[in-house]
């Protein structure tokens, strides 16, 4: 390197212009290069990628075998921060929308790459929505800064890496023989997450209970529309060693969700109803807790704030994910010592991961000692 990390901390400006190679392919062809007074350069790269799922993934509203993602890199003098945007269908983002958004990101205007509050607020203001695109920049910036500081983010935040939770392993809606096979594949995991919300909910639970008595978390993905039916199901699930129910009813049925939480013997956790920091206070009146995902929250910075606020309001906190590579999973895992429950199995559900990072050992989230988010390319 032309300049060491100590010298980097002593400098400020990231100036000069930028150049963008238009168009995209599956190679890192889109790159912005921003020079600075220090004779170093910031390089911003991104490319589309498609995750292949090991099994058809079925929830209450859809089925799929792939998930589109965009992989980002922010490089300073050979040190690279990795980021990721994952776009499951319900978020409304795509390869094209993410690439269009990222083309508008300009690091040349920032004097201090460590000023995350200013940079991420500015990036958030580029356009409404686009949470996964914004998360890809947030994650890459956190990774780069952690590497420049030579510390993982759990250390920067002052968290105890030994206080990470067990993660659940997700069982999608399927036929009984496939469900049994999925449960067998999840033998290492202490908790199972079961997708519900269709007409075979009881069959799904009974099939799992025929082969294991492990604790279950249930995710209806807004699939129950009648509140009395939802309450009857939750009462039944309570007898089946289910820990909580995630997003039992559509997010637009606010009064029904409030009623259900008031009468439910199990905690209710808001997912689709809770996207960003501004949703947390409203969720307090509707759910027992919230499920935070980086692809909804715009990344690590806001997710940390959401956890802090939820705790101040006395709410339970779950840390979730989409189907993602080990890049985004490792980023989310940095926050895991702060939460009650984790569902960080997204990289375990795909067959073409391109990163290595946070491990699940004997079902427990086990943080990498590597600096930044703790991920590296395979």
SULFENUR-V500771 format. One line per field, one symbol per residue. ss: DSSP state (2 for helix, 1 for strand, 0 for the rest). A space follows every 10 residues. Layout:
ss = ???
//
This chain:
ss = 0000222222 0000000000 0000000001 1111100000 1111111111 1111111100 0011111111 1111110011 1111111022 2000222222 2200002220 0000022222 2222000000 2222222222 2222222220 0122220000 2220011111 1000022222 2222200000 1111100000 2222222220 0000111110 0001002222 2222222200 0111110010 0002222222 2220001111 0000002222 2222000011 1102222002 2222222222 2200011110 0000022222 2220022200 1100022221 0000110011 1001110000 01000110
//
